[in-house]
Amino acid sequence: MNWKQLPKEKRNHVVLVGLITAMALGAVGFGLIRFQYDHLNQIAEDTRDADRKLSKMMGAINNKEKTEAELAEVTGTLSSVEDGMASGDLYSWVYETVRRFKLSYKIDPPQFSTAEVKDTTLLPKFPYKQVTISIASAGYYHDIGKFIADFENQFPHIRVVNLTIDPVPSLVSSEKEKLEFKMEIVTLVRPNPS
């Protein structure tokens, strides 16, 4: 039978069935099939991520000797730095370290406060204790600056904090340019070998 020979009502029904079928196929395509494609794309992305992680792990396994050598080097460096850290009688250690270092600088003999040992405040969650001692002395501006800069550069595990510099109030006219300084030295304490 020819399309034109169908009654108008039947043609409308055929067109309506065709439209409903097309909409159903579109819904299936966009709903179910598109969801499956998205899921497959996600699986492919996860697979690429896993491949990248695997290649990174394989690289680490292949570089095991290099990593072990770097670990040994860093461990040696840490050990040598720890050897220079405060240990034993902390007050005496800091006193002797500053006294020996001060010998080549033109500042007055330093006066020390008592040592205060506590958990470190320099860095959060740091595995070392620290000792803080206040030091007071006097000298000329250039000598004080050189002393402090060289001191911190010589000892990487010691920091100078809370530095104050003031004119010395009761000096003779030839020493009017002398300044007194107060500072706290914060040094890390070497952990007990375990």
Summary of the structure (lengths in Angstrom):
residues: 194
radius of gyration: 38.7
end to end distance: 98.9
largest distance: 128.6
contacts: 442
relative contact order: 0.10
helix: 56%
strand: 21%
